[in-house]
Amino acid sequence: MSVNRGAHKYSLILLAILATPCGVAAQNAPPTPDRPWSSPYQQQIQTQNQNLSIPTIAVDANKPYSLPELVDLAQQHNPETRLAWERAKAQAAALGIVRSELYPVLGAIAAGDVSRFGLLIDTNFLRQTVSTSELAVELNYTLLDFGRSARIQQASALLLAIDFGFNDTHRRIIYQVEQAYYRVLSTAAQQQAAEANLANAQAVQAAAQDRLANGLATRPDVLEAQSATAQAQFDLQSAIGAYEIARGDLATALGTAATVTVKLEPVTSIATPDTIEDSVEQLITRALQQRPDLLQQVAELRASEAAVKQAKSAYYPTVKVGVRAAPQYLYGFQEQIPATQTGLLTGTAAVALNWTILDGGARRSAVAQAEANSRVATAQINVTQNQIADEVWRAYSNVKTAFRQRDAATSLLQAAEESYSAALEAYNYGVRNLLDVTAAQRVLAQARTADISARTQVLTTIAELAFRTGDLLRTGVKPGKP
C-alpha cells in the first residue's frame, strides 16, 4: 500500500476553495412580483455606470455648421458607428482564428514532479523517492479536413456581412443627421413664422381696441382679437418646444449630449433642386446594386452556402499527425540503496484517422438544416429586394409631391399675405369687419406654416430618396474610420 502525499495535499486545497464563499454571491430573482427589485449590488452597478465615460465632442459655439460638417462629426463620434466598427473587428479576429487551422500547432511543455511512497520488498516497506523533470516540444497538424476550407469561407462571408452592416450603420447615421438637421431648420423657421403671426395678431388687437375707443367697434370685436392673440402666443410656445426637441435630437445624432447647442447655417444657404434627373427605374436599379443592407444579406447567403459544404464534409474522414520530443531528467532514491539519476530523450509520433461510420442520421439532418437555412437566406433576399423597390418608389413619389406642394405653398403664401393686408386696411377704413380680418390672419398663419413645411419637405424627401437608394454612402463613409 502506498500514499501519495502530494495528491492528498492538493485535494485538501481544492476542498478549501470549494468551501470558501465566492466573492460575488449568486444573483436571485425578485422575491415578489408586486415590488421593485433591490439588492446591495445595485449600488455597485450604479457606481460602475457612473464611472463609464460619457461621449462628448468639442463644438464651436460661434461657428455655424454646414450639413457635411455635421455628418462628419456624427460619423466620428456617434457611438453606433463605434459599435459596428468593433463588431467588424471582432469578426475579423474570428476569421483569423479559423484561418489558423491551416498551420501546425507547436507547443512547449515544461513539467516536473516528485513522488514519495512506500515500496513493499519482501516483508519490509522501503521509502522511495522519484523525481522527474522534462521539457517537451509537441507538433500537431491536421493533414486532411474536408470542412476546413468551408469554415474559412463561412467566416470570410460573415466578415463581409458585418462590413456591409458597418456601412449600413453609416447610411442610417447620415440619414438621421440630415433628418434632424432639416427638422431643426424647419422648427426654427416655424418659430419665426409663429412670431410673425403673433405680431399680426397683436396688430389686429391694437386696431380693434383703437376702433373701440373711437366708438367704431364693439366689445366682442376686441375679445375676438384677444382670442386670436392668445392662440398665436400658444402656437409660438409650441413652435419653441418643437425647436428645442429637434435641437436635442440633432445633438444626439452627432454623438453628444442633447444639452449641447450646435449653431447651424440658415436654410437659405442650402441649394434646393427643382427636378430629379434619374428615372425611378434607374433609382431602383441603383438601390438594388448598392444598398448595404441587401449586400449584407447576400454575404450571409454566401455564409449559409459555406455552412452547407461544412455540413457535407462530416461524411469524410480527418487525418491528424502529432510528434512529441522530450528530454527527461530522472532522479531516484531508496532507503539503504544509493541514489541514482539519468537523462534520456523520449519521443512519440502518431497518426490518427477519424471517420464516423454511423451517427443515427445526425449528418443527414445537419445537411438538410444547412440547406434549408440557405434557402431561407435566398427567400429573405427576395423579400428585401421587393421592399427596397417599394421604398424607392414611395420616396420618389414623395419627392415629386414635395416639388408640387412647394410651388402651391409659395402661391398660397403670396395670396394670403395680400388678402391679410387688404382685409386689415379695409377694416381700418371700416369697410370690413373684424371677423374678416381674423379669418385672413388665420389663413396667413396657415400659409406661412405650409410654405416653411413645403420648402423643408423637399429637402427631407430628397434625403430620404438618397437614403433608400444608398446614395448617401457615396460621399459619407470615410474608409478606415469608425
KOLMARRO-129775 format. One line per 10 residues: number of its first residue (from 0); for each residue y, x, z of C-alpha. Coordinates in Angstrom, 2 decimals, m for minus. Example, Ala and Ser with C-alpha at 12.3 -4.5 7.8 and 13.67 -1.06 7.14 Angstrom:
2
0 = m4.50/12.30/7.80 ~ m1.06/13.67/7.14
end
This chain:
482
0 = 0.00/0.00/0.00 ~ 3.47/1.30/m0.92 ~ 7.02/0.21/m0.08 ~ 9.92/0.63/m2.50 ~ 12.82/1.07/m0.11 ~ 15.43/1.24/m2.88 ~ 14.42/m2.13/m4.27 ~ 14.42/m3.62/m0.77 ~ 17.96/m2.35/m0.19 ~ 19.23/m3.90/m3.47
10 = 17.58/m7.21/m2.58 ~ 19.46/m7.31/0.72 ~ 22.75/m6.62/m1.07 ~ 22.07/m9.42/m3.59 ~ 21.31/m11.89/m0.81 ~ 24.52/m10.91/0.97 ~ 26.54/m11.54/m2.20 ~ 24.95/m14.94/m2.76 ~ 25.57/m15.94/0.83 ~ 29.25/m14.96/0.72
20 = 31.67/m17.84/m0.13 ~ 33.31/m17.48/m3.52 ~ 36.97/m16.54/m3.73 ~ 37.70/m19.75/m5.60 ~ 35.85/m22.81/m4.43 ~ 34.32/m25.21/m6.89 ~ 36.71/m27.93/m8.00 ~ 35.90/m31.51/m7.13 ~ 36.70/m34.74/m8.92 ~ 39.35/m37.04/m7.39
30 = 37.76/m38.71/m4.35 ~ 39.04/m42.23/m5.14 ~ 40.22/m43.96/m8.32 ~ 43.29/m45.57/m6.73 ~ 45.24/m42.48/m5.67 ~ 46.55/m39.39/m7.47 ~ 44.51/m36.24/m7.06 ~ 45.87/m33.47/m4.85 ~ 44.47/m30.07/m3.96 ~ 45.60/m26.82/m2.33
40 = 45.02/m25.20/m5.73 ~ 47.75/m27.34/m7.26 ~ 50.42/m25.09/m5.77 ~ 48.70/m22.04/m7.25 ~ 48.66/m23.63/m10.70 ~ 52.29/m24.68/m10.39 ~ 53.29/m21.15/m9.38 ~ 51.40/m19.68/m12.32 ~ 53.06/m22.20/m14.63 ~ 56.48/m21.20/m13.36
50 = 55.70/m17.54/m13.95 ~ 54.90/m18.16/m17.62 ~ 57.78/m17.17/m19.86 ~ 59.78/m19.95/m21.48 ~ 60.65/m19.21/m25.13 ~ 64.35/m18.77/m25.77 ~ 66.30/m17.50/m28.73 ~ 69.72/m15.96/m28.97 ~ 72.05/m18.40/m30.72 ~ 75.65/m17.54/m31.55
60 = 77.66/m20.46/m30.20 ~ 80.57/m19.73/m32.57 ~ 78.55/m19.30/m35.75 ~ 77.84/m22.33/m37.96 ~ 74.21/m22.01/m39.06 ~ 73.04/m22.99/m42.52 ~ 69.71/m24.67/m43.14 ~ 67.98/m21.48/m44.42 ~ 69.10/m19.63/m41.31 ~ 67.72/m22.38/m39.09
70 = 64.40/m22.31/m40.95 ~ 64.21/m18.54/m40.46 ~ 64.82/m18.93/m36.72 ~ 62.12/m21.59/m36.44 ~ 59.54/m19.53/m38.32 ~ 60.15/m16.61/m35.99 ~ 60.39/m18.45/m32.67 ~ 58.62/m21.80/m32.85 ~ 55.51/m21.49/m30.63 ~ 53.37/m23.39/m33.12
80 = 53.66/m20.55/m35.64 ~ 52.66/m18.07/m32.93 ~ 49.69/m20.27/m32.01 ~ 48.49/m20.46/m35.62 ~ 49.00/m16.71/m36.05 ~ 46.92/m15.84/m33.01 ~ 44.15/m18.17/m34.18 ~ 44.09/m16.38/m37.52 ~ 43.90/m13.02/m35.77 ~ 41.01/m14.26/m33.63
90 = 39.09/m15.40/m36.71 ~ 39.78/m12.07/m38.40 ~ 38.22/m10.38/m35.38 ~ 35.26/m12.76/m35.64 ~ 34.79/m11.69/m39.26 ~ 34.79/m8.07/m38.13 ~ 32.04/m8.87/m35.64 ~ 29.86/m10.41/m38.36 ~ 30.50/m7.52/m40.75 ~ 29.32/m5.09/m38.09
100 = 25.78/m6.31/m38.80 ~ 25.87/m4.19/m41.96 ~ 25.85/m1.00/m39.91 ~ 23.39/0.51/m37.44 ~ 23.96/0.42/m33.72 ~ 23.93/3.77/m31.93 ~ 23.92/3.85/m28.16 ~ 23.63/6.44/m25.42 ~ 21.95/5.69/m22.12 ~ 22.07/7.87/m19.01
110 = 19.58/6.90/m16.32 ~ 18.23/8.34/m13.15 ~ 16.12/7.11/m10.28 ~ 14.47/8.38/m7.14 ~ 11.45/6.69/m5.61 ~ 9.62/7.48/m2.37 ~ 6.36/5.84/m1.40 ~ 3.08/6.47/0.37 ~ 0.17/7.64/m1.79 ~ m3.33/7.00/m0.43
120 = m5.57/10.06/m0.71 ~ m8.95/9.71/0.98 ~ m8.08/8.24/4.36 ~ m4.52/9.52/4.57 ~ m1.20/8.34/3.19 ~ 0.86/11.17/1.81 ~ 4.57/10.61/1.30 ~ 5.51/11.28/m2.30 ~ 8.97/11.59/m3.83 ~ 9.55/11.41/m7.57
130 = 12.94/11.89/m9.27 ~ 13.53/11.11/m12.93 ~ 16.72/11.58/m14.98 ~ 17.22/11.26/m18.68 ~ 19.86/10.96/m21.37 ~ 18.60/8.75/m24.19 ~ 20.01/8.04/m27.63 ~ 18.97/4.82/m29.38 ~ 19.47/3.88/m33.01 ~ 18.77/0.29/m34.10
140 = 19.23/m1.08/m37.58 ~ 18.32/m4.28/m39.36 ~ 16.83/m3.30/m42.70 ~ 16.27/m6.78/m44.05 ~ 18.05/m10.01/m43.13 ~ 18.49/m12.65/m45.81 ~ 21.06/m14.57/m43.71 ~ 23.42/m11.67/m43.09 ~ 25.41/m11.97/m46.31 ~ 25.67/m15.75/m45.81
150 = 27.09/m15.26/m42.32 ~ 29.68/m12.87/m43.70 ~ 30.60/m15.32/m46.44 ~ 30.93/m18.11/m43.89 ~ 33.16/m16.05/m41.59 ~ 35.30/m14.97/m44.56 ~ 35.70/m18.58/m45.70 ~ 36.64/m19.68/m42.20 ~ 39.28/m16.96/m42.08 ~ 40.68/m18.23/m45.38
160 = 40.73/m21.76/m43.96 ~ 42.64/m20.65/m40.87 ~ 45.06/m18.63/m43.00 ~ 45.79/m21.72/m45.09 ~ 46.19/m23.64/m41.84 ~ 48.71/m20.99/m40.79 ~ 50.66/m21.65/m43.99 ~ 50.45/m25.38/m43.37 ~ 51.94/m24.84/m39.92 ~ 54.92/m23.15/m41.55
170 = 55.18/m26.01/m44.02 ~ 55.32/m28.54/m41.20 ~ 57.79/m26.46/m39.18 ~ 60.13/m26.09/m42.15 ~ 60.00/m29.83/m42.75 ~ 60.55/m30.54/m39.07 ~ 63.65/m28.34/m39.05 ~ 65.00/m29.96/m42.20 ~ 64.47/m33.46/m40.85 ~ 66.13/m32.59/m37.55
180 = 68.97/m30.80/m39.33 ~ 69.75/m33.75/m41.59 ~ 69.44/m36.13/m38.64 ~ 71.99/m34.11/m36.67 ~ 74.38/m34.18/m39.62 ~ 73.77/m37.89/m40.13 ~ 74.29/m38.82/m36.50 ~ 77.40/m36.64/m36.33 ~ 78.80/m38.47/m39.34 ~ 77.74/m41.78/m37.82
190 = 79.66/m40.84/m34.70 ~ 82.75/m40.10/m36.77 ~ 82.34/m43.44/m38.55 ~ 81.98/m45.19/m35.20 ~ 85.19/m43.55/m34.03 ~ 86.95/m44.76/m37.17 ~ 85.55/m48.24/m36.63 ~ 86.85/m48.18/m33.06 ~ 90.28/m47.13/m34.29 ~ 90.29/m50.01/m36.78
200 = 89.24/m52.47/m34.08 ~ 91.97/m51.23/m31.76 ~ 94.50/m51.55/m34.57 ~ 93.43/m55.16/m35.18 ~ 93.59/m55.90/m31.46 ~ 97.08/m54.43/m31.24 ~ 98.17/m56.54/m34.20 ~ 96.73/m59.67/m32.62 ~ 98.46/m59.00/m29.31 ~ 101.74/m58.34/m31.10
210 = 101.48/m61.61/m33.02 ~ 100.57/m63.44/m29.81 ~ 103.67/m62.04/m28.14 ~ 105.75/m63.35/m31.04 ~ 104.06/m66.74/m30.94 ~ 102.28/m66.21/m34.27 ~ 98.71/m66.01/m32.93 ~ 96.58/m67.76/m30.39 ~ 94.78/m66.53/m27.32 ~ 91.35/m66.93/m28.98
220 = 92.54/m64.56/m31.72 ~ 93.24/m61.86/m29.13 ~ 89.91/m62.47/m27.41 ~ 88.12/m62.19/m30.74 ~ 89.87/m58.86/m31.40 ~ 88.99/m57.61/m27.91 ~ 85.37/m58.55/m28.51 ~ 85.36/m56.56/m31.75 ~ 86.86/m53.57/m29.92 ~ 84.21/m53.75/m27.21
230 = 81.48/m53.90/m29.86 ~ 82.98/m50.85/m31.59 ~ 83.00/m48.96/m28.28 ~ 79.36/m49.89/m27.72 ~ 78.43/m48.70/m31.21 ~ 80.27/m45.42/m30.59 ~ 78.29/m44.72/m27.42 ~ 75.06/m45.47/m29.27 ~ 76.07/m43.03/m32.00 ~ 76.89/m40.36/m29.40
240 = 73.47/m40.82/m27.79 ~ 71.68/m40.59/m31.14 ~ 73.57/m37.39/m31.93 ~ 72.61/m35.79/m28.64 ~ 68.94/m36.67/m29.14 ~ 68.96/m35.29/m32.69 ~ 70.59/m32.08/m31.49 ~ 67.88/m31.64/m28.84 ~ 65.16/m32.27/m31.42 ~ 66.62/m29.57/m33.67
250 = 66.72/m27.04/m30.83 ~ 63.10/m27.85/m30.00 ~ 62.09/m27.37/m33.64 ~ 63.73/m23.95/m33.55 ~ 61.56/m23.00/m30.59 ~ 64.14/m23.05/m27.81 ~ 65.22/m25.39/m25.04 ~ 66.65/m28.77/m26.01 ~ 69.79/m27.98/m24.00 ~ 70.79/m25.16/m26.37
260 = 73.67/m26.13/m28.65 ~ 73.49/m24.96/m32.25 ~ 76.59/m25.20/m34.41 ~ 75.86/m26.37/m37.95 ~ 77.54/m26.15/m41.30 ~ 79.05/m29.51/m42.37 ~ 77.09/m31.78/m44.64 ~ 79.76/m31.38/m47.32 ~ 78.62/m27.78/m47.84 ~ 75.16/m28.93/m48.98
270 = 74.71/m29.46/m52.69 ~ 73.02/m32.76/m53.44 ~ 71.18/m33.13/m56.75 ~ 71.54/m36.26/m58.82 ~ 68.15/m36.27/m60.55 ~ 64.61/m34.93/m60.27 ~ 63.73/m32.53/m63.04 ~ 59.93/m32.83/m62.79 ~ 57.94/m35.93/m63.57 ~ 55.75/m37.49/m60.92
280 = 52.66/m36.32/m62.80 ~ 53.86/m32.72/m62.66 ~ 54.66/m33.05/m58.96 ~ 51.21/m34.46/m58.16 ~ 49.52/m31.70/m60.14 ~ 51.52/m29.04/m58.34 ~ 50.76/m30.57/m54.97 ~ 47.02/m30.55/m55.68 ~ 47.28/m26.90/m56.63 ~ 49.30/m25.56/m53.71
290 = 49.12/m27.86/m50.70 ~ 47.81/m25.57/m47.92 ~ 46.04/m28.35/m46.05 ~ 43.99/m29.12/m49.18 ~ 43.29/m25.43/m49.77 ~ 42.17/m25.19/m46.17 ~ 39.59/m27.90/m46.78 ~ 38.38/m26.13/m49.94 ~ 37.89/m22.95/m47.90 ~ 36.00/m24.96/m45.30
300 = 33.79/m26.28/m48.13 ~ 33.05/m22.68/m49.06 ~ 32.10/m22.01/m45.44 ~ 29.77/m25.02/m45.43 ~ 28.12/m23.78/m48.62 ~ 27.55/m20.41/m46.95 ~ 26.05/m22.26/m43.99 ~ 23.51/m23.82/m46.37 ~ 22.50/m20.33/m47.55 ~ 22.21/m19.16/m43.98
310 = 20.00/m22.11/m43.05 ~ 17.70/m21.41/m46.00 ~ 17.44/m17.74/m45.03 ~ 15.46/m18.76/m41.95 ~ 12.43/m19.18/m44.25 ~ 12.37/m15.42/m44.88 ~ 11.45/m12.53/m42.58 ~ 13.67/m9.98/m40.90 ~ 12.81/m6.30/m40.57 ~ 14.30/m4.09/m37.86
320 = 13.80/m0.43/m37.04 ~ 14.54/1.40/m33.83 ~ 14.50/5.06/m32.86 ~ 14.84/6.45/m29.36 ~ 15.07/10.08/m28.29 ~ 15.40/11.05/m24.62 ~ 15.24/14.46/m22.94 ~ 13.90/13.95/m19.41 ~ 14.02/15.98/m16.25 ~ 11.26/15.23/m13.70
330 = 11.01/16.38/m10.11 ~ 8.19/15.57/m7.71 ~ 7.27/16.39/m4.11 ~ 4.28/15.53/m1.96 ~ 3.76/16.40/1.67 ~ 1.73/19.57/2.19 ~ 1.98/20.32/m1.57 ~ 4.67/22.48/m3.17 ~ 7.34/20.63/m5.20 ~ 7.16/20.67/m8.95
340 = 9.58/19.96/m11.78 ~ 9.56/19.88/m15.55 ~ 11.63/18.86/m18.56 ~ 10.42/17.29/m21.76 ~ 11.64/15.45/m24.79 ~ 10.36/11.91/m25.29 ~ 10.92/9.54/m28.12 ~ 9.81/6.36/m29.81 ~ 10.08/4.86/m33.26 ~ 9.34/1.25/m34.02
350 = 9.45/m1.18/m36.91 ~ 9.49/m4.92/m36.20 ~ 8.80/m7.66/m38.72 ~ 9.74/m11.16/m37.60 ~ 8.66/m14.11/m39.70 ~ 8.48/m17.67/m38.46 ~ 5.47/m19.43/m39.92 ~ 5.63/m22.84/m38.25 ~ 8.57/m24.36/m36.39 ~ 7.90/m28.08/m36.37
360 = 10.35/m28.75/m39.21 ~ 13.36/m27.20/m37.49 ~ 14.30/m25.09/m40.51 ~ 13.94/m28.03/m42.87 ~ 16.18/m30.13/m40.66 ~ 18.71/m27.31/m40.37 ~ 18.91/m27.03/m44.16 ~ 19.29/m30.81/m44.51 ~ 22.04/m30.81/m41.89 ~ 23.92/m27.96/m43.59
370 = 23.68/m29.65/m46.99 ~ 24.93/m32.92/m45.53 ~ 27.88/m31.09/m43.93 ~ 28.66/m29.55/m47.32 ~ 28.68/m32.98/m48.95 ~ 30.91/m34.26/m46.14 ~ 33.38/m31.44/m46.86 ~ 33.39/m32.34/m50.56 ~ 33.99/m36.02/m49.81 ~ 36.81/m35.10/m47.42
380 = 38.48/m33.08/m50.17 ~ 38.34/m36.09/m52.48 ~ 39.89/m38.27/m49.78 ~ 42.66/m35.73/m49.20 ~ 43.35/m35.46/m52.93 ~ 43.88/m39.22/m53.13 ~ 46.10/m39.15/m50.07 ~ 48.20/m36.31/m51.49 ~ 48.68/m38.13/m54.78 ~ 49.80/m41.25/m52.93
390 = 52.12/m39.27/m50.65 ~ 53.80/m37.56/m53.60 ~ 54.16/m40.88/m55.43 ~ 55.79/m42.53/m52.40 ~ 58.08/m39.56/m51.80 ~ 59.07/m39.53/m55.47 ~ 59.84/m43.23/m55.38 ~ 61.85/m42.81/m52.19 ~ 63.99/m40.13/m53.82 ~ 64.76/m42.35/m56.82
400 = 65.56/m45.23/m54.46 ~ 67.83/m42.97/m52.39 ~ 69.76/m42.00/m55.53 ~ 70.38/m45.64/m56.38 ~ 71.26/m46.52/m52.79 ~ 73.78/m43.68/m52.63 ~ 75.57/m44.96/m55.73 ~ 75.57/m48.52/m54.39 ~ 76.77/m47.37/m50.94 ~ 79.68/m45.48/m52.50
410 = 80.80/m48.57/m54.37 ~ 80.29/m50.73/m51.27 ~ 82.41/m48.44/m49.11 ~ 85.25/m48.37/m51.61 ~ 85.25/m52.16/m51.90 ~ 85.03/m52.63/m48.11 ~ 87.96/m50.28/m47.49 ~ 90.11/m52.15/m49.99 ~ 89.04/m55.52/m48.57 ~ 89.82/m54.48/m44.99
420 = 93.22/m53.04/m45.89 ~ 94.13/m56.18/m47.83 ~ 92.92/m58.50/m45.05 ~ 94.84/m56.61/m42.37 ~ 98.00/m56.56/m44.44 ~ 97.68/m60.27/m45.20 ~ 97.10/m61.00/m41.52 ~ 100.25/m59.13/m40.56 ~ 102.13/m61.33/m43.01 ~ 100.48/m64.44/m41.60
430 = 98.60/m65.26/m44.81 ~ 95.06/m64.63/m43.42 ~ 93.63/m65.46/m40.02 ~ 92.04/m63.03/m37.59 ~ 88.51/m64.13/m38.37 ~ 89.01/m62.89/m41.92 ~ 90.20/m59.52/m40.62 ~ 87.36/m59.07/m38.14 ~ 84.85/m60.07/m40.81 ~ 86.31/m57.46/m43.19
440 = 86.25/m54.96/m40.33 ~ 82.54/m55.57/m39.70 ~ 81.79/m55.21/m43.41 ~ 83.73/m51.91/m43.46 ~ 81.82/m50.62/m40.45 ~ 78.53/m51.51/m42.09 ~ 79.66/m49.91/m45.33 ~ 80.58/m46.67/m43.59 ~ 77.19/m46.57/m41.89 ~ 75.40/m47.33/m45.14
450 = 77.34/m44.66/m47.04 ~ 76.51/m41.96/m44.50 ~ 72.89/m43.03/m44.30 ~ 72.59/m43.11/m48.09 ~ 74.04/m39.60/m48.52 ~ 71.79/m38.07/m45.88 ~ 68.83/m40.14/m47.05 ~ 68.99/m38.37/m50.40 ~ 68.66/m35.00/m48.68 ~ 65.92/m36.29/m46.38
460 = 63.82/m37.77/m49.17 ~ 64.18/m34.63/m51.29 ~ 62.98/m32.58/m48.33 ~ 60.04/m34.94/m47.89 ~ 59.14/m34.61/m51.56 ~ 59.14/m30.82/m51.23 ~ 57.01/m31.19/m48.11 ~ 54.47/m33.43/m49.84 ~ 54.19/m31.14/m52.87 ~ 54.07/m27.93/m50.81
470 = 57.22/m26.55/m52.44 ~ 58.70/m25.78/m49.01 ~ 56.48/m22.69/m48.81 ~ 57.94/m21.14/m51.94 ~ 60.90/m19.76/m50.01 ~ 59.87/m20.48/m46.44 ~ 56.98/m18.25/m45.46 ~ 57.54/m14.57/m44.80 ~ 54.27/m12.63/m45.21 ~ 53.17/m10.74/m42.15
480 = 55.28/m12.68/m39.66 ~ 54.13/m15.41/m37.28
end
